[in-house]
Every structure is written in structure tokens, then in C-alpha cells.
Amino acid sequence: MLSRKGIIPEEYVLTRLAEDVPDHARYRARERRARFVGKNGACNVAHKNIREQGRFLQDVFTTLVDLKWPHTLLIFTMSFLCSWLLFGMVWWLIAFAHGDLDHSTRLQRDPAEGAAAFVPCVTSIHSFTSAFLFSIEVQVTIGFGGRMVTEECPAAILVLIVQNIVGLVINAIMLGCIFMKTSQAHRRAETLIFSKHAVIALREGRLCFMLRVGDLRKSMIISATIRMQVVKKTASLEGEVVPLNQIDIQMENPVGGNSIFLVSPLIIYHVIDKNSPLYDISPMNLHHHEDLEIIVILEGVVETTGITTQARTSYLADEILWGQRFVPIVAEEDGRYSVDYSKFGNTVKVPTPSCTARQLEEDKSIMDTMPLSPKGTIRKRCERFQAELGVGKIRVCSFKFQFRLFNCTIILR
């Protein structure tokens, strides 16, 4: 009742009470395999017991860029505050050593006493607060005009030069870190999308592993390459267990090789042959207990910034659909090609043998038992329809099956 009223989603409504489930069957479910790479491309690896922490300080700039934004902003603020306080203390010590503080106190008591005879190192320095304010004015070049360095103290001139140099270095480092954080390569990867599921179906009479990749931006990815790897637990003949063995997968795409021209969404596929690590995969293996993960990596250069970017995703065994095919999403409209991203991950069922690629290659008779392809049926009906009309030449012939109705649109040349 609660699910019908929309109070509780249906997927959270139990069909029977937990007390009805036997104790021996309640805890027998095996946990799902942990991902090596998340769907968003994040690597699910925790680095522990790192003893040589000092190596991170040898590359300070990369360490600052890798920090989270709250930590970066905290370091940005503290670096300026510490430098202002440090040089404020130096200016106060210079004024104290030269006697500027005592002379300022005497002037406050008797303005006519020695006003023209004494020349301070820095004018209008009365306390540490005024020295701190002067340090801020020097480093950020505000220059209100109330305080300034005189030629009386060469040490003050030297400190002025050093503080200006230190301020420029801090500005360059912190602004460079912020720029690198805002223009990191993974920001561009947010608009490189992969299909939620991968599919396995027949293509040119062979079983193929297929996925769809697309780019939401108009600016292109130059020299885009894509590669895939299978990550699974393996054991060698000597008994060595490799928990995360990475096996490269040879891919095929419409352009050829690993390079792709990613102007519109493409279907990248891998032919499952005897050299493929998926050679013995069948529909019975595509469940969440199977120790199988396929990682997809897309790399390229961003056209607008020239920065190399990388987008990653992965597919577990239960995210691979057997006997499915991606629906077309590119159509020609008004002299240009349009892409319907609402159907980016949509699939349809197609006739596919429920056997491994090894069994399909060894027993060719399995293909003879497959139902007739809709493409062959459409071609035969088109030829019969053309013969009945008696037309000379057909330029465009498109077909749609809806509720078993055959629709043929013909444009005569």
C-alpha cells in the first residue's frame, strides 16, 4: 500500500518478512566485486603505510595542486598572513633598533621637541600594529602614503627589496596552483560520456563486445585514442596469484586502429576471437559474482587549451548485456546531422547465440539455427515492392516495423 501511494519506492518494499527467510540462506549471498575503476573514472585504490612521506615535499607544486580546495585555500591564506607577520616583525625590529619607537613616543608627548633633527627609518611607525600595516602595504603595493622608507637606514632598503621579491614568488606559486586546479584535465573529461552498459552481440557473424562513447562539447578532442583492459584475478602455472591482472584488449572502431574521430558518438567494439580474454565468456558468466571488470580509457588533447585529458570508466560482468545492440541516435535533419542524446544508452534485443565465442567458432551450425535477420527480410520486401511498382531506379528506401506493419518510403530519381 505504501508503495502504491508513492511514500516508499517499490524497490524498497519487501515481498515477505525477514523472519520468513531461513537463517542458513540469509547470509549466504556473496558480495559484489569491488571496482578497480569507478563509473566516473576514479580509481578505487587506497594507498596505506607509506613510510617515505618526504617524497611528496620534493615536488611541492604537484602536491599543492593535488590537494583539495579547502586545503589549498587555507595554505593560500596562511602563506600571505605568515609573510606579512614575518616582515612586520622585521620592520618593528628595525624601528626599535634605530630608536624610531622612542622618538615617536617623545613626539607624541612634546611635538616641538626634536621634530626636525631626527630622521626615522620608516615614518609613522609607532607600534607593532603600524609595522604590520606597513608590511601589508609593501607586499601588496597599496601605498596609502602615510608610511614610507627613508634613506636613513640601508638595512630598511634591503628588507624592502627582499619583501617585494618574496611577495612576487608567493603570488606566482599560489596563482599558478589555482590556475592548474581550475584547468585540470579531468574537468574536460566531465563532458566525455560512456554508455552505462556494454553489450555483446553479433556483428558480421562474430561475437563482439561493444560500447558507445560521445563528447557533449562542440570543441573537439584532437588525436583521441581509446583502449580497453580486462582486470581479473589470475594465477600462474607456478601458483603465483595476481589479484589485479591487466590484460589489453584489441579493439576495432569505424576509423581503424586505436585513434577515433570523436565528432559524433561512436560505437567502439572488440571482436571476441581466440586471442581475446573474453573468448570463454557466455551469458551464464554475466552476473555480479563473476570476477571480471573491463576498463575503458579515452585520451586526447583538448582543442581549446592544448592540455591532454583522459576519461575512464569500467564495466562489471553484470553491466554487460548479452544479445543487445545500441539504437541509432544520429539522423540527418535539414542538411545537417543531429544527435539525440536521450537515446545514448538505449539498447534493443537482437538474435544472439547463447554460447561462448569458442563454441561458436568450433560449431558453425549454431549460426544456421539463428532466426532470419530483419535486414534480410526488409531487403526481400523492398525488391518485391519495387518489382510491383515497375520503377526504374530507387534512390532511398527506408523501412519501419511497428506492430507488424511494413512501411516503405520511396523517392524516385
C-alpha positions, 0 to 999 in steps of 0.5 A, spaced: 500 500 500 505 504 501 508 503 495 502 504 491 501 511 494 508 513 492 511 514 500 516 508 499 519 506 492 517 499 490 524 497 490 524 498 497 518 494 499 519 487 501 515 481 498 515 477 505 518 478 512 525 477 514 523 472 519 520 468 513 527 467 510 531 461 513 537 463 517 542 458 513 540 462 506 540 469 509 547 470 509 549 466 504 549 471 498 556 473 496 558 480 495 559 484 489 566 485 486 569 491 488 571 496 482 578 497 480 575 503 476 569 507 478 563 509 473 566 516 473 573 514 472 576 514 479 580 509 481 578 505 487 585 504 490 587 506 497 594 507 498 596 505 506 603 505 510 607 509 506 613 510 510 617 515 505 612 521 506 618 526 504 617 524 497 611 528 496 615 535 499 620 534 493 615 536 488 611 541 492 607 544 486 604 537 484 602 536 491 599 543 492 595 542 486 593 535 488 590 537 494 583 539 495 580 546 495 579 547 502 586 545 503 589 549 498 585 555 500 587 555 507 595 554 505 593 560 500 591 564 506 596 562 511 602 563 506 600 571 505 598 572 513 605 568 515 609 573 510 606 579 512 607 577 520 614 575 518 616 582 515 612 586 520 616 583 525 622 585 521 620 592 520 618 593 528 625 590 529 628 595 525 624 601 528 626 599 535 633 598 533 634 605 530 630 608 536 624 610 531 619 607 537 622 612 542 622 618 538 615 617 536 613 616 543 617 623 545 613 626 539 607 624 541 608 627 548 612 634 546 611 635 538 616 641 538 621 637 541 626 634 536 621 634 530 626 636 525 633 633 527 631 626 527 630 622 521 626 615 522 627 609 518 620 608 516 615 614 518 609 613 522 611 607 525 609 607 532 607 600 534 607 593 532 600 594 529 603 600 524 609 595 522 604 590 520 600 595 516 606 597 513 608 590 511 601 589 508 602 595 504 609 593 501 607 586 499 601 588 496 603 595 493 597 599 496 601 605 498 596 609 502 602 614 503 602 615 510 608 610 511 614 610 507 622 608 507 627 613 508 634 613 506 636 613 513 637 606 514 640 601 508 638 595 512 630 598 511 632 598 503 634 591 503 628 588 507 624 592 502 627 589 496 627 582 499 619 583 501 617 585 494 621 579 491 618 574 496 611 577 495 612 576 487 614 568 488 608 567 493 603 570 488 606 566 482 606 559 486 599 560 489 596 563 482 599 558 478 596 552 483 589 555 482 590 556 475 592 548 474 586 546 479 581 550 475 584 547 468 585 540 470 584 535 465 579 531 468 574 537 468 574 536 460 573 529 461 566 531 465 563 532 458 566 525 455 560 520 456 560 512 456 554 508 455 552 505 462 552 498 459 556 494 454 553 489 450 555 483 446 552 481 440 553 479 433 556 483 428 558 480 421 557 473 424 562 474 430 561 475 437 563 482 439 563 486 445 561 493 444 560 500 447 558 507 445 562 513 447 560 521 445 563 528 447 557 533 449 562 539 447 562 542 440 570 543 441 573 537 439 578 532 442 584 532 437 588 525 436 583 521 441 585 514 442 581 509 446 583 502 449 580 497 453 583 492 459 580 486 462 582 486 470 581 479 473 584 475 478 589 470 475 594 465 477 600 462 474 602 455 472 607 456 478 601 458 483 603 465 483 596 469 484 595 476 481 589 479 484 589 485 479 591 482 472 591 487 466 590 484 460 589 489 453 584 488 449 584 489 441 579 493 439 576 495 432 572 502 431 569 505 424 576 509 423 581 503 424 586 502 429 586 505 436 585 513 434 577 515 433 574 521 430 570 523 436 565 528 432 559 524 433 558 518 438 561 512 436 560 505 437 567 502 439 567 494 439 572 488 440 571 482 436 571 476 441 576 471 437 581 466 440 586 471 442 581 475 446 580 474 454 573 474 453 573 468 448 570 463 454 565 468 456 557 466 455 551 469 458 551 464 464 558 468 466 554 475 466 552 476 473 555 480 479 559 474 482 563 473 476 570 476 477 571 480 471 571 488 470 573 491 463 576 498 463 575 503 458 580 509 457 579 515 452 585 520 451 586 526 447 588 533 447 583 538 448 582 543 442 581 549 446 587 549 451 592 544 448 592 540 455 591 532 454 585 529 458 583 522 459 576 519 461 575 512 464 570 508 466 569 500 467 564 495 466 562 489 471 560 482 468 553 484 470 553 491 466 554 487 460 548 485 456 548 479 452 544 479 445 543 487 445 545 492 440 545 500 441 539 504 437 541 509 432 541 516 435 544 520 429 539 522 423 540 527 418 535 533 419 535 539 414 542 538 411 545 537 417 546 531 422 543 531 429 544 527 435 539 525 440 542 524 446 536 521 450 537 515 446 545 514 448 544 508 452 538 505 449 539 498 447 534 493 443 534 485 443 537 482 437 538 474 435 544 472 439 547 465 440 547 463 447 554 460 447 561 462 448 565 465 442 569 458 442 563 454 441 561 458 436 567 458 432 568 450 433 560 449 431 558 453 425 551 450 425 549 454 431 549 460 426 544 456 421 539 455 427 539 463 428 532 466 426 532 470 419 535 477 420 530 483 419 535 486 414 534 480 410 527 480 410 526 488 409 531 487 403 526 481 400 520 486 401 523 492 398 525 488 391 518 485 391 515 492 392 519 495 387 518 489 382 510 491 383 511 498 382 515 497 375 520 503 377 526 504 374 531 506 379 530 507 387 534 512 390 532 511 398 528 506 401 527 506 408 523 501 412 519 501 419 516 495 423 511 497 428 506 492 430 507 488 424 506 493 419 511 494 413 512 501 411 516 503 405 518 510 403 520 511 396 523 517 392 524 516 385 530 519 381 
